């Protein structure tokens, strides 16, 4: 039981490591700051406040446009990390099974993070690619871990 908890914790920690690492070395575009002057507190906004709100809305729209490619790029980086984790987990599967399980689980969690970021990119073609890769990886891992090992007699 302790091995399962350890593998799960290692997997979760690896996914967090990737997310924090991406955020540290590839920070997201700075969001526009909402100014207090736009708050009307139930009063009718002045023409100046209406203009400020329009300018702020334009800045938010520009920021959202910058975030779409940023989210796609983060998804690509996380997807690459997930594939690396899964490959490393498969390489060390027979030598260090508990750590390999944790690394593979980290790859799965990182793949889920990549999928979430691909949805945020609002690029359906790219999201389809990530989902396809995720499906292929899940099928391969399922085959490798549960079918192939039973056919060879190793479990």
Secondary structure, DSSP 8 states (H G I E B T S, - for coil): -HHHHHHHHHHHHHHHHHHHHHHHHS---------GGG--TTS---HHHHHHHHHHHHHHHHHHHHHHHHHHHHHHHHHHHHHHHHHHHHHTTTTSHHHHHHHHHHHHHHHHHHHHHHHHTT-HHHHHHHHHHHHHHHHHHHIIIIIIHHHHT--
